[in-house]
């Protein structure tokens, strides 16, 4: 975090790396090993990495009459799986996919009183989720009577969220009300294929979800002392 003449900057980077060994074996009634599958519930000999960098600046304008907070995040995700069972041929395949995204956000805050005890705010933000190893390579029972198989050609999910609300502090009472609306595109959804495998209906993941989520949130907190408070919240 850096305080500058151009605002209060917050920035950083993060990296997450996961390695997976996954196996499945089928035994006969007499206990001897009958079959070793190509993979377990997810791909064998697999790795997944997510790395990103972000920056955000809070700028006070009009002598503190308006706070503007722009931000951006770059994300790189990569999945490498050496042992995946092809859902059609049953043979071993590999999955090597990567995704890059730049998501931005903008938030404004308007003090309603000079002491900033009552403020209004609004914002818009983009969201991004790359398919994970389970989305891409799963081979496992999804629900009773359903077998989920690999979906190696999935695209990322994308979201755009809008929010507006007010916050208020009166004595020891703090209240907040907000409304949000999130647009969903390319959402990854489990979908039947019409095939039957070993008596189970096959399902797989597809980018078939599209729609929105909206809601209202109300919250209140009362500070009895500096060490004790009680809060309640309602979400629709």
C-alpha positions as a LaTeX table, in Angstrom:
\begin{tabular}{lrrr}
\hline
Residue & $x$ (\AA) & $y$ (\AA) & $z$ (\AA) \\
\hline
Unk1 & 0.00 & 0.00 & 0.00 \\
Unk2 & 1.31 & 3.46 & $-0.92$ \\
Unk3 & 0.04 & 6.93 & $-0.08$ \\
Unk4 & 0.83 & 9.28 & $-2.99$ \\
Unk5 & $-0.35$ & 12.58 & $-4.40$ \\
Unk6 & $-2.23$ & 10.51 & $-6.98$ \\
Unk7 & $-4.22$ & 8.67 & $-4.31$ \\
Unk8 & $-3.95$ & 5.67 & $-2.02$ \\
Unk9 & $-2.61$ & 2.73 & $-4.02$ \\
Unk10 & $-3.08$ & $-0.92$ & $-3.09$ \\
Unk11 & $-1.32$ & $-3.49$ & $-5.26$ \\
Unk12 & 0.06 & $-6.98$ & $-5.18$ \\
Unk13 & 0.46 & $-10.37$ & $-6.81$ \\
Unk14 & $-0.46$ & $-13.93$ & $-5.95$ \\
Unk15 & 0.15 & $-17.44$ & $-7.24$ \\
Unk16 & $-1.50$ & $-20.76$ & $-6.47$ \\
Unk17 & $-0.05$ & $-24.07$ & $-7.71$ \\
Unk18 & $-1.71$ & $-27.45$ & $-7.30$ \\
Unk19 & $-0.45$ & $-30.90$ & $-8.26$ \\
Unk20 & $-2.71$ & $-33.97$ & $-8.39$ \\
Unk21 & $-2.20$ & $-37.74$ & $-8.42$ \\
Unk22 & $-5.53$ & $-39.50$ & $-8.84$ \\
Unk23 & $-6.26$ & $-43.20$ & $-9.36$ \\
Unk24 & $-9.14$ & $-45.67$ & $-9.43$ \\
Unk25 & $-9.06$ & $-49.47$ & $-9.21$ \\
Unk26 & $-11.81$ & $-51.99$ & $-9.74$ \\
Unk27 & $-11.75$ & $-55.26$ & $-7.78$ \\
Unk28 & $-13.60$ & $-58.46$ & $-8.52$ \\
Unk29 & $-15.85$ & $-60.20$ & $-5.98$ \\
Unk30 & $-13.01$ & $-62.51$ & $-4.92$ \\
Unk31 & $-10.81$ & $-59.52$ & $-4.11$ \\
Unk32 & $-8.32$ & $-59.62$ & $-6.97$ \\
Unk33 & $-7.54$ & $-56.51$ & $-9.01$ \\
Unk34 & $-9.67$ & $-56.55$ & $-12.12$ \\
Unk35 & $-8.93$ & $-53.19$ & $-13.70$ \\
Unk36 & $-6.93$ & $-50.01$ & $-13.16$ \\
Unk37 & $-8.56$ & $-46.93$ & $-14.63$ \\
Unk38 & $-6.67$ & $-44.24$ & $-16.55$ \\
Unk39 & $-7.60$ & $-41.69$ & $-13.90$ \\
Unk40 & $-9.39$ & $-41.33$ & $-10.59$ \\
Unk41 & $-12.16$ & $-38.83$ & $-9.84$ \\
Unk42 & $-10.07$ & $-36.18$ & $-11.66$ \\
Unk43 & $-7.13$ & $-36.40$ & $-14.06$ \\
Unk44 & $-3.95$ & $-38.19$ & $-12.97$ \\
Unk45 & $-0.51$ & $-36.58$ & $-13.27$ \\
Unk46 & $-2.12$ & $-33.16$ & $-13.37$ \\
Unk47 & $-1.24$ & $-29.63$ & $-12.32$ \\
Unk48 & $-3.13$ & $-26.36$ & $-12.12$ \\
Unk49 & $-1.72$ & $-22.89$ & $-11.66$ \\
Unk50 & $-3.43$ & $-19.55$ & $-11.11$ \\
Unk51 & $-1.34$ & $-16.38$ & $-11.02$ \\
Unk52 & $-2.41$ & $-12.78$ & $-10.93$ \\
Unk53 & $-1.53$ & $-9.18$ & $-10.26$ \\
Unk54 & $-3.84$ & $-6.41$ & $-9.11$ \\
Unk55 & $-3.83$ & $-2.67$ & $-8.53$ \\
Unk56 & $-6.36$ & $-0.29$ & $-7.00$ \\
Unk57 & $-6.30$ & 3.45 & $-6.36$ \\
Unk58 & $-8.59$ & 5.50 & $-4.12$ \\
Unk59 & $-8.74$ & 9.15 & $-5.19$ \\
Unk60 & $-10.41$ & 11.91 & $-3.19$ \\
Unk61 & $-11.99$ & 14.55 & $-5.42$ \\
Unk62 & $-13.71$ & 17.88 & $-4.78$ \\
Unk63 & $-12.09$ & 18.34 & $-1.35$ \\
Unk64 & $-13.28$ & 14.96 & $-0.13$ \\
Unk65 & $-16.76$ & 15.31 & $-1.60$ \\
Unk66 & $-16.27$ & 12.23 & $-3.78$ \\
Unk67 & $-14.07$ & 9.14 & $-3.48$ \\
Unk68 & $-13.35$ & 7.29 & $-6.71$ \\
Unk69 & $-11.74$ & 3.83 & $-6.61$ \\
Unk70 & $-10.72$ & 2.28 & $-9.95$ \\
Unk71 & $-9.06$ & $-1.14$ & $-9.97$ \\
Unk72 & $-7.87$ & $-3.87$ & $-12.29$ \\
Unk73 & $-6.69$ & $-7.46$ & $-12.00$ \\
Unk74 & $-4.87$ & $-9.64$ & $-14.53$ \\
Unk75 & $-5.28$ & $-13.40$ & $-14.09$ \\
Unk76 & $-3.51$ & $-16.30$ & $-15.82$ \\
Unk77 & $-4.77$ & $-19.85$ & $-15.28$ \\
Unk78 & $-3.35$ & $-23.04$ & $-16.74$ \\
Unk79 & $-4.37$ & $-26.70$ & $-16.51$ \\
Unk80 & $-2.08$ & $-29.56$ & $-17.57$ \\
Unk81 & $-3.37$ & $-33.13$ & $-17.24$ \\
Unk82 & $-1.42$ & $-36.06$ & $-18.69$ \\
Unk83 & $-3.88$ & $-38.88$ & $-17.97$ \\
Unk84 & $-7.53$ & $-38.22$ & $-18.84$ \\
Unk85 & $-10.06$ & $-40.81$ & $-19.98$ \\
Unk86 & $-11.75$ & $-39.74$ & $-23.21$ \\
Unk87 & $-15.51$ & $-40.01$ & $-22.59$ \\
Unk88 & $-16.18$ & $-41.24$ & $-26.15$ \\
Unk89 & $-13.29$ & $-43.56$ & $-27.05$ \\
Unk90 & $-12.32$ & $-44.56$ & $-23.50$ \\
Unk91 & $-8.67$ & $-44.04$ & $-24.40$ \\
Unk92 & $-6.07$ & $-41.91$ & $-22.63$ \\
Unk93 & $-5.84$ & $-38.30$ & $-23.71$ \\
Unk94 & $-4.15$ & $-35.23$ & $-22.30$ \\
Unk95 & $-5.59$ & $-31.81$ & $-21.55$ \\
Unk96 & $-3.46$ & $-28.66$ & $-21.79$ \\
Unk97 & $-5.39$ & $-25.41$ & $-21.60$ \\
Unk98 & $-4.66$ & $-21.86$ & $-20.47$ \\
Unk99 & $-6.73$ & $-18.72$ & $-20.02$ \\
Unk100 & $-5.93$ & $-15.03$ & $-19.55$ \\
Unk101 & $-8.26$ & $-12.30$ & $-18.36$ \\
Unk102 & $-8.17$ & $-8.64$ & $-17.39$ \\
Unk103 & $-11.00$ & $-7.66$ & $-15.03$ \\
Unk104 & $-11.70$ & $-4.06$ & $-14.05$ \\
Unk105 & $-13.75$ & $-2.37$ & $-11.35$ \\
Unk106 & $-14.92$ & 1.13 & $-10.50$ \\
Unk107 & $-16.44$ & 2.32 & $-7.23$ \\
Unk108 & $-17.61$ & 5.77 & $-6.13$ \\
Unk109 & $-18.46$ & 6.92 & $-2.61$ \\
Unk110 & $-20.31$ & 10.14 & $-1.78$ \\
Unk111 & $-20.35$ & 11.44 & 1.83 \\
Unk112 & $-23.85$ & 12.67 & 2.67 \\
Unk113 & $-22.65$ & 14.62 & 5.73 \\
Unk114 & $-19.37$ & 16.47 & 6.41 \\
Unk115 & $-18.41$ & 14.00 & 9.17 \\
Unk116 & $-18.83$ & 11.08 & 6.71 \\
Unk117 & $-21.12$ & 9.24 & 9.12 \\
Unk118 & $-23.63$ & 8.82 & 6.31 \\
Unk119 & $-22.42$ & 7.83 & 2.85 \\
Unk120 & $-23.82$ & 6.50 & $-0.41$ \\
Unk121 & $-21.85$ & 4.32 & $-2.79$ \\
Unk122 & $-22.13$ & 2.56 & $-6.15$ \\
Unk123 & $-19.87$ & 0.35 & $-8.18$ \\
Unk124 & $-19.41$ & $-1.98$ & $-11.12$ \\
Unk125 & $-16.96$ & $-4.89$ & $-11.29$ \\
Unk126 & $-16.06$ & $-7.65$ & $-13.71$ \\
Unk127 & $-15.49$ & $-11.25$ & $-12.61$ \\
Unk128 & $-13.76$ & $-14.23$ & $-14.22$ \\
Unk129 & $-13.50$ & $-17.92$ & $-13.30$ \\
Unk130 & $-11.49$ & $-20.36$ & $-15.38$ \\
Unk131 & $-12.57$ & $-24.03$ & $-15.49$ \\
Unk132 & $-10.86$ & $-26.08$ & $-12.76$ \\
Unk133 & $-9.58$ & $-29.65$ & $-12.94$ \\
Unk134 & $-12.91$ & $-31.03$ & $-11.77$ \\
Unk135 & $-14.77$ & $-29.15$ & $-14.51$ \\
Unk136 & $-12.34$ & $-30.29$ & $-17.19$ \\
Unk137 & $-11.51$ & $-33.89$ & $-16.26$ \\
Unk138 & $-13.99$ & $-35.32$ & $-13.76$ \\
Unk139 & $-14.82$ & $-39.04$ & $-13.94$ \\
Unk140 & $-17.03$ & $-39.81$ & $-10.97$ \\
Unk141 & $-20.60$ & $-40.24$ & $-9.77$ \\
Unk142 & $-22.27$ & $-36.81$ & $-9.85$ \\
Unk143 & $-25.58$ & $-37.77$ & $-8.26$ \\
Unk144 & $-27.34$ & $-41.08$ & $-7.75$ \\
Unk145 & $-27.54$ & $-42.75$ & $-11.16$ \\
Unk146 & $-25.38$ & $-40.13$ & $-12.91$ \\
Unk147 & $-21.77$ & $-40.42$ & $-14.08$ \\
Unk148 & $-19.94$ & $-37.20$ & $-14.88$ \\
Unk149 & $-17.30$ & $-37.37$ & $-17.60$ \\
Unk150 & $-14.55$ & $-35.02$ & $-18.78$ \\
Unk151 & $-15.26$ & $-31.74$ & $-20.57$ \\
Unk152 & $-11.82$ & $-30.59$ & $-21.80$ \\
Unk153 & $-13.01$ & $-27.74$ & $-24.06$ \\
Unk154 & $-14.74$ & $-25.48$ & $-21.54$ \\
Unk155 & $-14.47$ & $-21.69$ & $-21.61$ \\
Unk156 & $-14.20$ & $-19.41$ & $-18.55$ \\
Unk157 & $-17.24$ & $-18.06$ & $-16.74$ \\
Unk158 & $-17.70$ & $-14.27$ & $-16.90$ \\
Unk159 & $-19.61$ & $-11.95$ & $-14.57$ \\
Unk160 & $-20.44$ & $-8.25$ & $-14.42$ \\
Unk161 & $-21.72$ & $-7.01$ & $-11.06$ \\
Unk162 & $-23.46$ & $-3.74$ & $-10.22$ \\
Unk163 & $-24.06$ & $-2.58$ & $-6.64$ \\
Unk164 & $-25.44$ & 0.51 & $-4.91$ \\
Unk165 & $-26.11$ & 1.23 & $-1.27$ \\
Unk166 & $-25.94$ & 3.48 & 1.77 \\
Unk167 & $-24.09$ & 3.23 & 5.09 \\
Unk168 & $-24.98$ & 5.17 & 8.22 \\
Unk169 & $-23.51$ & 5.56 & 11.72 \\
Unk170 & $-25.68$ & 7.13 & 14.41 \\
Unk171 & $-24.16$ & 6.98 & 17.86 \\
Unk172 & $-23.45$ & 3.31 & 18.57 \\
Unk173 & $-25.63$ & 2.03 & 15.72 \\
Unk174 & $-24.23$ & 1.25 & 12.26 \\
Unk175 & $-26.65$ & 0.35 & 9.45 \\
Unk176 & $-26.22$ & $-0.57$ & 5.82 \\
Unk177 & $-28.55$ & $-1.27$ & 2.87 \\
Unk178 & $-27.48$ & $-2.44$ & $-0.58$ \\
Unk179 & $-28.89$ & $-3.69$ & $-3.87$ \\
Unk180 & $-26.87$ & $-5.75$ & $-6.36$ \\
Unk181 & $-27.38$ & $-7.15$ & $-9.84$ \\
Unk182 & $-24.92$ & $-9.60$ & $-11.42$ \\
Unk183 & $-24.95$ & $-10.60$ & $-15.09$ \\
Unk184 & $-23.78$ & $-14.18$ & $-15.71$ \\
Unk185 & $-22.35$ & $-15.43$ & $-19.02$ \\
Unk186 & $-20.85$ & $-18.81$ & $-20.01$ \\
Unk187 & $-21.67$ & $-20.33$ & $-16.62$ \\
Unk188 & $-20.46$ & $-23.94$ & $-16.36$ \\
Unk189 & $-23.46$ & $-26.24$ & $-15.83$ \\
Unk190 & $-23.71$ & $-30.04$ & $-15.54$ \\
Unk191 & $-25.73$ & $-31.28$ & $-18.56$ \\
Unk192 & $-27.05$ & $-34.74$ & $-19.61$ \\
Unk193 & $-25.59$ & $-36.18$ & $-22.83$ \\
Unk194 & $-28.21$ & $-38.88$ & $-23.46$ \\
Unk195 & $-25.66$ & $-41.70$ & $-23.18$ \\
Unk196 & $-25.73$ & $-44.50$ & $-20.59$ \\
Unk197 & $-22.45$ & $-45.83$ & $-19.15$ \\
Unk198 & $-22.49$ & $-48.93$ & $-16.91$ \\
Unk199 & $-26.12$ & $-48.27$ & $-16.07$ \\
Unk200 & $-25.54$ & $-44.60$ & $-15.19$ \\
Unk201 & $-26.80$ & $-41.62$ & $-17.17$ \\
Unk202 & $-23.81$ & $-39.65$ & $-18.48$ \\
Unk203 & $-23.59$ & $-35.96$ & $-17.66$ \\
Unk204 & $-20.85$ & $-33.50$ & $-18.54$ \\
Unk205 & $-20.08$ & $-29.82$ & $-18.07$ \\
Unk206 & $-21.01$ & $-27.20$ & $-20.68$ \\
Unk207 & $-20.94$ & $-23.38$ & $-20.87$ \\
Unk208 & $-24.73$ & $-23.38$ & $-21.08$ \\
Unk209 & $-25.62$ & $-21.10$ & $-18.17$ \\
Unk210 & $-26.64$ & $-17.50$ & $-18.79$ \\
Unk211 & $-28.71$ & $-15.15$ & $-16.70$ \\
Unk212 & $-28.51$ & $-12.93$ & $-13.65$ \\
Unk213 & $-28.57$ & $-12.82$ & $-9.88$ \\
Unk214 & $-30.08$ & $-9.88$ & $-8.02$ \\
Unk215 & $-30.67$ & $-9.22$ & $-4.37$ \\
Unk216 & $-31.04$ & $-6.85$ & $-1.46$ \\
Unk217 & $-28.99$ & $-6.90$ & 1.74 \\
Unk218 & $-29.75$ & $-5.10$ & 5.02 \\
Unk219 & $-27.45$ & $-5.12$ & 8.03 \\
Unk220 & $-27.20$ & $-3.42$ & 11.42 \\
Unk221 & $-24.62$ & $-3.49$ & 14.21 \\
Unk222 & $-24.92$ & $-2.00$ & 17.70 \\
Unk223 & $-21.79$ & $-1.35$ & 19.78 \\
Unk224 & $-22.58$ & $-1.78$ & 23.47 \\
Unk225 & $-18.95$ & $-1.13$ & 24.46 \\
Unk226 & $-15.62$ & $-0.99$ & 22.64 \\
Unk227 & $-15.35$ & $-4.77$ & 23.13 \\
Unk228 & $-18.95$ & $-5.93$ & 22.67 \\
Unk229 & $-21.37$ & $-5.53$ & 19.79 \\
Unk230 & $-24.33$ & $-7.35$ & 18.27 \\
Unk231 & $-25.28$ & $-7.51$ & 14.62 \\
Unk232 & $-28.09$ & $-8.78$ & 12.43 \\
Unk233 & $-28.44$ & $-9.13$ & 8.68 \\
Unk234 & $-31.14$ & $-9.89$ & 6.13 \\
Unk235 & $-30.48$ & $-11.03$ & 2.58 \\
Unk236 & $-33.00$ & $-11.62$ & $-0.20$ \\
\hline
\end{tabular}
